[in-house]
Amino acid sequence: MTPADLAELPVRPPAPTAPAPIPENARQAFLAASQAQKKGEQAEALKLYQRALELHSEFPDAYNNIGVILRAQEKLPAAAACFRRALALRADSASMLSNLGNVLWQMLRFEESAAAFRRAVEIEPTRPETLHNLGLLLHSMGEYEGALDCFTKSLAAKPNTVDVLWDRSLTRLAMGDYERGWTEYEVRFRLAHNPTRRFPFPLWEGQEGRTLSLLVHHEQGLGDTIHFCRYLPLLRARLGRVVFESQPELVRLLQTLHGVEIVPFGQEVPRCDYHVSLLSLPRYFKTDLSNIPTEVPYLSAPRDTVAPVLRRPSGTKLAVGIVWAGKPTHNNDKNRSLSLDRFLCLADIPGVALYSLQKGLRTPDIETTGAEALVQDLGSQLNDFAETAALLPQLDLIVSVDTAIVHLAGAIGIPTFLLLPFTPDWRWLNCREDTPWYPSLRLFRQPKPSDWDTVFAEVREAVAALV
């Protein structure tokens, strides 16, 4: 969950009868800047806003809108300063206080952010955007009950707002309130960026029978598919035929699921009686914390898979696979991904050998950080998840940020230390060192935002204890 982009951009400056009259030439520069901003012409908008301020230095809307642009450009301290300058000129603006709260949140200054949002709520108690933002902040602080209260009040002021319904569902899931969480999670198909898939056969609503066929289609990331594919064999026990449309990278691995037909995405799917999305299955199975399917392993490498053979240097007592970064396109990647340097605190533990499972753009980090003598690169030798699944049992431990490798290790049953930011994904719940989804995982959480030092001190101690 990230700060909602709810900044209000005035379409016109205040009327000339305001306490501090604005010269007409400054008003015109502001209007031109607003139009440029709406068109996405940010550089031109900044020039025109600055021109408006040259003509009239006490122009709060200009400072506010400059702050919105700077926030979008990740120039957070300057954005915060602009919002504060705007508020110095118009202290009772709930929208400007909300904007300030958003940027302070992104700067991980949670308490200051909460103060700004709460002041905005005092000014306009039923303003839905501010209540939504405060709810998002409280969720990120782990104050889930407060977040739910804010979302509910926001929905009371502006019913059926899809983004608020979505964020409330994530908060319920993070709390472990799966009964209501899974039901509300279905609102994701009403999000603008996540339209419902269309097929020439109807949506499944839980019908069962040995004569029925069901197409299950993937959604979201590779880790999500590995996480929730555990439900596919359970479906097969209730239906005559189950077809799963998978990401191509996972096809060979998922072919080991008993009785499930796997079709790669992009290939024509067979006609079935019904279709359903993979992440809707927990709702159909009425999953709660007491009945999560946890039979492990539920995935394994195909028998004919050839994987790299692990080379253990002399004296190795613990072979540790590491992953330090996920995909940069992930919406929380800046908080979950790390530098390889962080993991080198494990390299000097006697008996520990480090092996990189890192894939993608960050694989060259081994060379750029000068860690070739400390970390063996295995990731560049792996072509798909089937080969990775064949390799993992050769390792004694995985230490990783929140990526698909963690889900694969958990699905196979490999001991894994998962490193979590202060605000983790909903599935890892709150204040737990374990997870009901994967018995072999141990969770290491930041005690406060950006505090990886404490996490790695605990991980180093735990790794040394295993040796």
Long-range contacts (C-beta under 8 A, 24 or more apart in sequence): 1-136, 1-139, 1-140, 1-167, 1-170, 1-423, 2-136, 2-331, 2-332, 3-102, 3-103, 3-105, 3-106, 3-133, 3-136, 3-137, 4-102, 4-129, 4-132, 4-133, 4-136, 4-163, 4-167, 6-98, 6-102, 6-129, 6-132, 6-133, 7-64, 7-68, 7-71, 7-95, 7-98, 7-99, 7-102, 8-95, 8-129, 9-34, 9-37, 9-38, 9-65, 9-68, 10-34, 10-61, 10-64, 10-65, 13-59, 13-61, 14-61, 20-58, 22-56, 22-59, 23-55, 23-56, 25-55, 26-52, 26-53, 26-55, 26-56, 26-59, 27-52, 29-55, 30-59, 30-61, 30-62, 33-62, 33-65, 34-65, 37-65, 37-68, 37-69, 42-69, 42-72, 42-73, 45-69, 58-89, 59-89, 60-85, 60-86, 60-87, 60-89, 60-90, 60-93, 60-96, 61-86, 63-89, 64-93, 64-95, 64-96, 64-99, 67-99, 67-100, 67-103, 68-99, 71-99, 71-102, 71-103, 71-106, 76-103, 76-106, 76-107, 77-107, 79-103, 80-104, 80-107, 92-123, 93-123, 94-120, 94-121, 94-123, 94-124, 94-127, 94-130, 95-120, 95-127, 95-129, 95-130, 97-123, 97-130, 98-127, 98-129, 98-130, 98-133, 101-130, 101-133, 101-134, 101-137, 102-133, 105-136, 105-137, 105-140, 108-449, 108-450, 110-137, 110-140, 110-141, 110-449, 113-137, 114-138, 114-141, 126-153, 126-156, 126-157, 127-157, 128-154, 128-155, 128-157, 128-158, 128-161, 128-164, 129-154, 131-157, 132-161, 132-163, 132-164, 132-167, 135-164, 135-167, 135-168, 135-171, 136-167, 139-167, 139-170, 139-171, 139-174, 139-423, 140-422, 140-423, 141-423, 142-422, 142-423, 142-430, 142-431, 144-171, 144-174, 144-175, 144-430, 147-171, 148-172, 148-175, 162-187, 162-190, 162-191, 163-191, 165-190, 166-191, 170-426, 171-426, 173-426, 173-427, 174-426, 174-429, 174-430, 175-429, 175-430, 176-289, 176-429, 178-282, 178-287, 178-288, 178-289, 179-286, 179-288, 182-282, 182-283, 182-287, 183-283, 185-279, 185-283, 186-280, 186-283, 188-279, 189-277, 194-219, 197-275, 197-277, 199-269, 199-275, 200-271, 201-271, 201-272, 201-273, 201-274, 201-275, 202-273, 202-274, 202-275, 203-274, 203-275, 203-276, 204-274, 204-275, 204-276, 204-284, 205-274, 206-284, 207-273, 207-274, 208-238, 208-239, 209-239, 209-240, 210-239, 210-240, 211-240, 212-239, 212-240, 212-241, 212-273, 212-274, 213-239, 213-240, 213-241, 213-242, 213-243, 213-270, 213-272, 213-273, 213-274, 214-239, 214-241, 214-242, 214-243, 214-272, 214-273, 214-274, 214-275, 214-276, 215-243, 215-244, 215-245, 215-269, 215-270, 215-272, 215-274, 215-275, 215-276, 216-242, 216-243, 216-244, 216-245, 216-275, 216-276, 216-277, 216-278, 216-281, 217-244, 217-245, 217-265, 217-269, 217-275, 217-276, 217-277, 217-278, 218-244, 218-245, 218-246, 218-247, 218-265, 218-278, 219-277, 219-278, 219-279, 220-279, 221-327, 221-330, 221-404, 222-247, 222-249, 222-250, 222-385, 222-404, 222-407, 223-402, 223-403, 223-404, 223-406, 223-407, 224-278, 224-279, 225-250, 225-254, 225-278, 226-250, 226-299, 226-385, 226-404, 226-407, 226-408, 226-411, 227-407, 227-411, 227-427, 227-437, 228-278, 228-279, 228-281, 228-282, 229-254, 229-257, 229-278, 229-298, 229-299, 229-411, 230-293, 230-295, 230-298, 230-411, 231-278, 231-281, 231-282, 231-285, 231-293, 232-257, 232-260, 233-257, 233-258, 233-259, 233-260, 233-298, 234-285, 234-293, 235-281, 236-260, 241-272, 243-269, 243-270, 243-272, 244-278, 245-269, 249-384, 249-385, 250-384, 250-385, 252-302, 252-305, 252-384, 252-385, 252-386, 253-299, 253-301, 253-302, 253-384, 253-385, 253-386, 253-389, 253-408, 254-299, 255-302, 256-299, 256-300, 256-301, 256-302, 257-298, 257-299, 289-436, 292-436, 292-437, 294-436, 294-437, 294-438, 294-439, 296-410, 296-411, 296-412, 296-413, 296-438, 296-439, 296-440, 297-411, 297-412, 297-413, 298-411, 299-389, 299-408, 299-411, 299-412, 300-389, 300-412, 301-386, 301-387, 301-389, 301-390, 302-386, 305-386, 305-387, 305-389, 305-390, 306-387, 306-390, 307-382, 307-387, 307-388, 307-390, 307-391, 307-394, 308-378, 308-381, 308-382, 308-387, 308-391, 309-394, 310-355, 310-378, 310-391, 310-394, 310-395, 311-376, 312-353, 313-353, 315-350, 315-351, 316-351, 316-352, 316-353, 317-351, 317-352, 317-467, 318-349, 318-351, 318-352, 318-353, 318-396, 318-397, 318-463, 318-466, 318-467, 319-353, 319-355, 319-394, 319-395, 319-396, 319-397, 320-346, 320-352, 320-353, 320-354, 320-355, 320-395, 320-396, 320-397, 320-398, 320-399, 320-463, 321-355, 321-356, 321-357, 321-378, 321-392, 321-395, 321-397, 321-398, 321-399, 321-400, 321-405, 322-346, 322-354, 322-355, 322-356, 322-357, 322-358, 322-375, 322-398, 322-399, 322-400, 323-356, 323-357, 323-358, 323-379, 323-398, 323-399, 323-400, 323-401, 323-403, 323-405, 323-406, 324-358, 324-362, 324-365, 324-400, 324-401, 325-358, 325-360, 325-362, 325-365, 325-401, 325-403, 326-401, 326-402, 326-403, 327-360, 328-361, 332-421, 332-423, 332-425, 335-421, 335-422, 335-423, 336-401, 336-402, 336-420, 336-421, 336-424, 337-362, 337-401, 338-401, 338-419, 338-452, 339-365, 339-369, 340-365, 340-366, 340-369, 340-371, 340-375, 341-369, 342-452, 342-456, 343-375, 343-399, 344-369, 344-371, 344-374, 344-375, 345-456, 345-460, 346-399, 346-459, 346-460, 346-463, 347-371, 347-374, 347-375, 349-460, 349-463, 349-464, 349-467, 350-467, 351-467, 352-463, 352-467, 355-395, 357-382, 357-388, 357-391, 357-398, 357-400, 357-405, 396-466, 397-463, 397-466, 399-459, 399-463, 402-428, 406-441, 407-438, 409-438, 409-440, 409-441, 410-435, 410-437, 410-438, 410-440, 410-441, 411-438, 413-439, 413-440, 414-440, 415-440, 415-442, 416-440, 416-441, 416-442, 417-441, 417-442, 417-444, 417-459, 417-462, 417-463, 418-442, 418-443, 418-444, 419-444, 419-452, 419-455, 419-459, 420-444, 420-445, 420-446, 421-446, 421-449, 422-446, 422-447, 422-448, 422-449, 422-450, 422-451, 423-449
